[in-house]
Amino acid sequence: MHRAARVALCSIALASSAAAARERDAFLDPLDVPAARSPLAARRLLSAVALAGPRVVAAGQRGHVLYSDDGGQSWSQAEVPVSTDLTGLSFPSAERGWAVGHDGVVLASADGGRSWQRQLDGRRVSALLAAAAAADGIAAEAREQLSFLVKQGADLPLLDVWFDDERSGTVVGAFGLILRTRDGGATWTPWLDRTENPKALHLHAVRRAAGALWIAGEQGLVLKLDPGAERFRRCPTPYDGSFFGLTGTDRAVLVFGLRGHVLRSADGGASWQPVGTSLEAAITGGARAGEAAVTLVSSAGQVLVSRDDGQSFAAVATARPLPISAVAVGGRGVALVGPFGARVDPIP
């Protein structure tokens, strides 16, 4: 090889090495970087929405949390200590709320979503899982699941959160990840060994309905908490597609997911009946909307309303049929979030 060619190749290699080094040095872990303030945050991808009393709170990409006190006419951005994508919200009271997201993030708010503090992240979750895997008496199957998650490091996506009150909460996520707290998030306990999920299926949603705490996941997975045994037990369903969420009333629970599928149970999960929706798009969100009312939304922007405990649904017109990720109903209207941000429509 000519000397000039060798010099050129060496120069390219050195330049590539220098660029890679700069890229490594420039990387900032989203767990260590607060969410950046942006005037466009309310128009960007948002994945979760909840009501904190009359306030609407929404959360989404890059740690953005928005809140509105005027029915969605204006939005303010909250102070958030991380810039990981957020996926779930739960407010058991007007002041106290929790958010979860990627990298095992659990955030808590004591002021109705205006500011947030970190309670948990993937680094601490990984340590909790490792300790659980090393504990005496753990079943081999659960130990294997825990060890697999430990190998993922801090990359542990949490997908949803539910708090029954200001102390008792559950977070769920990918590969069967589940943790519970009884002290408002001061401490968390992995519950993989107390969950009937041997395939480590993704857990997409956790909610209370019809007097019980439920989890919905992929491949038709539905779990119900047995309080006496402190275990989530599987409730077989006649559908093997993914469920993206669940909702319900005091009398019935509904799970929903791909291609407009909705199943309803009014007997505690002993049996399930399909509910017609006439939708082909995925149903991505649902919320209780009153004593017997339920609202469902789809990835294609449809909004469906039931006023008979989820036995039947009717489509309602929306001002802008844009893709919807989640819904909350109450106060001044129907709060909707998705790839194009947040809005509040009148209650149909």
C-alpha positions in Angstrom: 0.0 0.0 0.0 1.3 3.4 -0.9 2.4 5.6 2.0 -0.2 8.3 1.1 -3.0 5.7 1.3 -1.8 4.4 4.6 -1.7 8.0 6.0 -5.2 8.6 4.7 -6.5 5.4 6.4 -4.8 6.3 9.6 -6.3 9.8 9.5 -9.8 8.3 9.0 -9.4 5.9 11.8 -8.1 8.6 14.2 -11.0 10.9 13.2 -13.5 8.1 13.8 -12.0 7.3 17.2 -12.1 10.9 18.2 -15.7 11.3 17.1 -16.7 8.2 19.1 -14.9 9.5 22.2 -16.7 12.8 21.9 -20.0 11.0 21.5 -19.3 9.0 24.7 -18.3 12.1 26.6 -21.3 14.0 25.3 -23.8 11.3 26.4 -25.9 12.4 29.4 -28.0 9.7 31.1 -31.6 10.9 31.1 -31.8 9.7 34.8 -29.3 12.5 35.6 -30.7 15.3 33.5 -33.9 17.2 34.5 -36.6 17.6 31.9 -35.9 20.6 29.6 -38.4 23.4 29.6 -40.1 23.8 26.2 -42.9 26.1 25.1 -44.0 23.3 22.7 -44.2 20.6 25.4 -48.0 20.6 25.4 -48.0 19.9 21.6 -45.5 17.0 21.7 -46.0 13.3 22.4 -47.9 12.7 25.6 -48.7 9.2 26.9 -50.6 9.5 30.1 -53.3 11.8 31.6 -55.0 12.0 35.0 -57.1 14.3 37.1 -55.6 15.8 40.3 -58.9 17.2 41.7 -60.0 19.7 39.1 -56.5 19.9 37.6 -55.6 18.0 34.5 -52.1 16.5 34.5 -50.4 14.9 31.4 -47.0 13.3 31.0 -44.9 12.0 28.1 -41.7 12.1 26.3 -38.4 13.4 27.7 -39.8 13.7 31.2 -42.4 16.4 30.2 -45.3 16.9 32.6 -47.9 19.5 31.9 -50.8 20.7 34.0 -53.9 22.8 33.3 -56.2 24.5 35.8 -58.5 26.1 33.2 -59.9 23.1 31.3 -57.0 22.8 28.9 -57.1 26.4 27.7 -53.5 26.9 28.9 -50.8 24.5 30.1 -47.9 24.9 32.5 -44.8 22.7 32.6 -43.9 21.0 35.8 -40.4 20.6 37.4 -39.2 17.1 36.7 -35.8 15.7 37.8 -35.4 13.3 34.9 -35.7 13.4 31.1 -36.8 9.8 30.6 -40.0 9.1 28.7 -43.0 8.9 31.1 -45.8 6.4 30.5 -48.2 6.4 33.5 -49.9 8.6 36.1 -52.0 8.1 39.2 -53.5 10.6 41.6 -55.3 9.1 44.6 -55.9 12.6 45.8 -55.8 16.2 44.5 -52.3 16.7 46.0 -50.6 13.4 45.9 -49.6 11.8 42.7 -47.2 9.3 41.0 -45.7 9.0 37.6 -43.7 6.1 36.0 -41.6 5.7 32.9 -38.6 4.2 31.2 -35.4 3.4 33.1 -37.5 2.2 36.1 -38.5 5.7 37.0 -41.0 6.4 39.7 -41.7 10.0 40.6 -43.9 11.4 43.3 -45.7 14.8 43.6 -47.1 16.4 46.8 -48.5 19.5 45.1 -50.9 18.3 42.5 -48.3 17.7 39.8 -46.6 21.0 39.8 -43.3 19.5 40.9 -41.9 16.0 41.2 -39.4 14.1 43.2 -37.6 10.8 42.3 -38.6 7.8 44.5 -37.1 5.0 42.3 -35.1 4.5 39.2 -33.7 1.6 37.2 -30.5 1.5 39.2 -32.3 1.1 42.5 -34.9 -1.3 40.9 -32.1 -3.5 39.7 -30.6 -3.6 43.2 -34.0 -4.6 44.6 -34.4 -7.3 42.1 -31.0 -8.7 42.7 -31.7 -8.8 46.5 -35.0 -10.6 45.8 -33.3 -13.1 43.5 -30.8 -13.9 46.3 -33.4 -14.4 49.0 -33.9 -17.8 50.6 -37.0 -19.7 49.7 -37.7 -18.0 46.3 -39.0 -20.4 43.6 -36.7 -21.3 40.8 -39.0 -19.8 38.2 -39.2 -16.4 40.0 -35.5 -16.4 40.6 -34.9 -16.9 36.8 -37.2 -14.0 36.0 -35.6 -11.8 38.5 -32.1 -12.6 37.3 -33.1 -11.9 33.7 -34.3 -8.4 34.7 -31.2 -7.7 36.7 -29.1 -8.3 33.6 -31.0 -5.5 31.9 -29.3 -3.0 34.2 -31.2 0.3 34.6 -33.1 -0.3 31.3 -36.3 -1.4 32.9 -39.4 0.2 31.4 -42.3 0.8 33.7 -45.6 1.2 31.9 -48.3 2.0 34.4 -49.0 2.9 38.0 -52.0 2.8 40.3 -52.4 4.0 43.9 -55.5 3.1 45.8 -54.7 5.8 48.4 -51.7 7.8 49.4 -49.8 4.8 50.8 -50.8 1.6 48.8 -49.5 1.5 45.2 -48.4 -0.8 42.4 -46.2 -0.2 39.4 -45.9 -2.6 36.4 -43.8 -2.9 33.3 -42.0 -4.9 30.7 -41.1 -8.6 31.1 -43.4 -9.0 34.1 -41.8 -6.3 36.2 -44.0 -5.5 39.2 -43.4 -3.7 42.5 -45.6 -2.8 45.4 -45.4 -0.2 48.2 -47.4 0.2 51.4 -45.7 3.4 52.6 -46.3 5.9 49.8 -43.2 4.9 47.9 -40.7 5.1 50.7 -39.9 1.4 50.1 -40.8 -0.9 47.3 -41.0 -4.7 47.1 -40.7 -6.8 43.9 -43.8 -9.0 43.4 -42.7 -11.3 40.6 -42.9 -14.3 42.9 -46.4 -13.4 43.8 -47.7 -13.0 40.3 -49.0 -15.8 38.1 -47.1 -14.8 34.9 -44.6 -17.7 34.2 -43.9 -16.4 30.7 -42.8 -13.0 32.0 -45.3 -11.3 29.7 -45.3 -7.5 29.5 -47.7 -5.9 32.0 -49.3 -2.9 30.3 -51.9 -1.6 32.8 -52.9 -1.7 36.4 -56.3 -0.3 37.7 -59.0 -0.9 40.3 -62.5 -1.8 39.0 -65.5 -3.8 40.3 -64.0 -3.9 43.8 -60.7 -5.5 42.8 -57.2 -4.6 41.6 -56.5 -5.8 38.1 -53.5 -6.0 35.7 -53.8 -6.4 31.9 -50.9 -7.4 29.6 -49.9 -9.1 26.4 -51.2 -12.4 25.0 -54.6 -12.1 26.7 -53.1 -11.8 30.2 -55.5 -10.6 32.9 -54.5 -10.8 36.6 -56.6 -10.1 39.7 -55.2 -9.4 43.2 -56.2 -12.0 45.8 -55.8 -9.8 49.0 -55.8 -12.7 51.4 -53.1 -14.6 49.7 -51.3 -11.5 48.6 -51.0 -12.8 45.0 -52.0 -11.7 41.6 -53.9 -14.7 40.1 -54.5 -15.3 36.4 -58.1 -15.0 35.1 -58.3 -16.9 31.8 -59.8 -14.9 28.9 -61.1 -16.0 25.5 -58.6 -13.7 23.6 -54.9 -14.2 23.1 -54.1 -10.8 21.7 -52.5 -7.9 23.7 -54.6 -5.9 26.1 -53.3 -2.3 26.4 -55.5 -1.2 29.3 -58.4 -1.7 31.6 -61.1 0.3 33.2 -64.6 -0.2 34.7 -67.2 0.7 37.2 -68.3 -0.6 40.6 -70.1 -3.5 38.8 -67.9 -4.5 35.9 -64.3 -4.5 34.6 -63.3 -4.1 31.0 -60.0 -4.9 29.3 -59.2 -3.6 25.8 -56.6 -3.7 23.2 -55.8 -4.7 19.6 -58.3 -4.3 16.7 -61.0 -2.8 18.8 -61.3 -5.8 21.2 -63.0 -5.3 24.5 -63.9 -7.9 27.0 -66.2 -7.4 30.0 -66.7 -9.3 33.2 -69.4 -8.7 35.8 -68.5 -11.7 38.0 -65.0 -11.0 39.2 -63.2 -12.4 36.2 -64.9 -15.8 36.3 -66.3 -15.3 32.8 -65.7 -12.7 30.0 -68.0 -11.5 27.3 -66.9 -9.6 24.1 -68.3 -6.1 23.7 -68.9 -4.8 20.2 -67.2 -1.6 19.3 -67.1 -1.7 15.4 -63.5 -0.5 15.6 -60.6 -1.8 13.7 -58.0 0.4 15.4 -56.4 -0.5 18.7 -58.2 0.8 21.8 -55.4 2.6 23.7 -57.1 4.2 26.7 -60.1 4.0 28.9 -61.6 5.8 31.9 -64.5 5.7 34.2 -66.8 8.6 33.4 -69.5 8.4 36.0 -71.7 6.0 38.1 -72.3 3.6 35.1 -70.3 5.5 32.4 -67.1 4.5 30.7 -65.1 6.2 27.9 -62.7 4.4 25.5 -60.4 6.0 23.0 -58.5 4.6 20.0 -55.2 5.0 18.2 -57.2 6.4 15.2 -58.8 9.1 17.3 -62.3 7.6 18.0 -64.1 8.2 21.3 -66.6 5.7 22.5 -69.0 6.2 25.5 -71.0 3.6 27.5 -73.7 4.5 30.0 -74.6 0.9 31.0 -71.5 -0.3 32.8 -69.7 -1.1 29.6 -72.3 -3.5 28.1 -72.6 -1.3 24.9 -70.7 1.6 23.4 -71.6 4.4 21.0 -69.2 6.6 19.1 -69.2 10.3 19.7 -68.0 13.0 17.4 -64.7 14.8 18.2 -63.5 18.1 17.0 -60.1 16.7 15.9 -59.9 12.9 15.3 -56.2 12.6 16.0 -54.5 9.6 17.5 -55.2 9.2 21.2 -53.0 7.5 23.8 -54.9 8.0 27.0 -58.1 9.6 28.4 -59.4 11.1 31.7 -62.9 12.2 32.3 -64.3 14.7 34.9 -64.4 18.3 35.9 -64.6 20.4 32.8 -64.4 17.8 30.1 -62.7 14.8 28.5 -58.9 15.1 28.7 -57.2 13.5 25.7 -53.4 13.0 25.0 -51.4 11.6 22.2 -48.7 12.2 19.6 -49.9 15.7 19.1 -50.1 16.8 22.7 -53.0 17.4 25.1 -56.5 18.8 24.8 -59.8 18.9 26.7 -63.0 18.3 24.8 -66.5 18.9 26.2 -68.1 15.9 28.0 -70.4 14.2 25.4 
